[in-house]
């Protein structure tokens, strides 16, 4: 069985409280169907949504974006794209 990945690159809304600017190249969202890895590797019985924030990662910004839609960041950060 294979995992399926759908992703959308694009900058997140500007956040004046953040010390980083949005990045059209590195920001985005990724849905991995039947997977738990940003690279789409291992099969899982569930789906995972990844929030990509900047080239270097920004956990506080990822948490803020997840909270904006009523969610939260779960698990450890992963390398994406």
C-alpha positions as CSV (number, residue, x, y, z in Angstrom):
1,X,0.0,0.0,0.0
2,X,1.1,3.5,-0.7
3,X,0.7,6.9,0.9
4,X,-0.7,9.8,-1.1
5,X,0.5,13.4,-0.7
6,X,-1.3,16.6,-1.6
7,X,0.5,19.9,-0.9
8,X,0.1,23.6,-1.5
9,X,2.9,26.1,-1.4
10,X,2.2,29.6,-0.5
11,X,2.9,32.2,2.2
12,X,0.9,32.3,5.4
13,X,-0.7,35.6,6.4
14,X,1.7,38.2,7.6
15,X,2.3,38.0,11.4
16,X,3.6,41.3,12.8
17,X,4.5,39.6,16.1
18,X,6.8,37.1,14.3
19,X,10.4,37.9,13.6
20,X,10.1,36.1,10.2
21,X,8.3,37.1,7.0
22,X,6.0,34.8,5.1
23,X,7.8,32.8,2.4
24,X,6.0,31.8,-0.8
25,X,8.7,29.1,-1.4
26,X,8.9,27.5,2.0
27,X,5.5,28.1,3.6
28,X,2.5,25.8,2.9
29,X,0.3,23.0,3.9
30,X,0.7,19.3,3.1
31,X,-1.8,16.4,3.7
32,X,-0.4,12.9,3.8
33,X,-3.2,10.3,3.3
34,X,-2.4,7.1,5.2
35,X,0.9,8.3,6.4
36,X,2.7,10.0,9.3
37,X,5.8,11.2,7.6
38,X,6.2,14.5,5.7
39,X,8.2,12.5,3.1
40,X,5.2,10.1,2.5
41,X,7.0,6.9,3.5
42,X,5.4,4.6,6.1
43,X,1.8,3.4,5.8
44,X,-0.6,4.4,8.6
45,X,-4.3,3.9,9.2
46,X,-4.8,7.7,9.5
47,X,-4.0,10.9,7.7
48,X,-1.6,13.7,8.8
49,X,-1.6,17.4,8.0
50,X,1.8,19.2,8.0
51,X,2.1,23.0,8.3
52,X,5.3,24.2,6.7
53,X,6.8,27.4,8.0
54,X,10.0,28.9,6.6
55,X,13.1,27.2,5.4
56,X,14.4,26.9,9.0
57,X,11.2,26.0,10.7
58,X,9.4,28.1,13.3
59,X,7.6,26.0,15.9
60,X,5.9,29.0,17.6
61,X,4.5,30.1,14.3
62,X,3.3,26.6,13.4
63,X,1.5,26.4,16.8
64,X,-0.1,29.8,16.2
65,X,-1.4,28.7,12.7
66,X,-2.7,25.4,14.1
67,X,-4.5,27.2,16.9
68,X,-6.0,29.7,14.4
69,X,-8.0,26.8,12.9
70,X,-8.8,25.2,16.3
71,X,-6.0,22.6,16.1
72,X,-2.6,22.0,17.8
73,X,0.8,20.8,16.8
74,X,1.3,17.1,17.6
75,X,4.5,15.2,17.5
76,X,8.0,16.3,16.7
77,X,9.0,18.6,13.9
78,X,9.9,16.9,10.6
79,X,11.9,17.9,7.6
80,X,9.4,18.5,4.7
81,X,9.6,19.2,1.0
